[in-house]
Amino acid sequence: MNVYEKLKELNITLPPVSVPAAAYVPYVQTGKLVF
């Protein structure tokens, strides 16, 4: 059973994905630091 089948079995529907509000960066590296 995958996650989609389990959601359907539990009668759970997810809302549609909205448009992002900004351009997100996964991380920023400054020297040896990663944020």
N, C-alpha and C positions, 0 to 999 in steps of 0.2 A: 504494500500500500504506500502510495506517495502522499505528499502533503496536500495536493489538490483533491485527491480522493477523500482524504480525512476531513478536509473542510466541507466538502459536499455532503459527506455522511453526517456531519454535525450541523448541517444546514446553516453554514456560515458563509456569507458573501462579503468580499472585500470591496471597498469603494475604488473607483478608478484612480489611477495615479495622476496627481496634479502636476502642472508645469513648475519647475524649480523657480524660486524667487531670486536666485543669484547664481553666479558661476562659482561653484565650490571647488576648492583645491584639496586633494586628498591629504597632502602634507606639505610642510615647508621645512627646508633644512637650512640652518644657520650654523656654519662651522661644524661641530660635532653634535649639535643638538637637532632633534627632529620634533616638530610640533604638528 
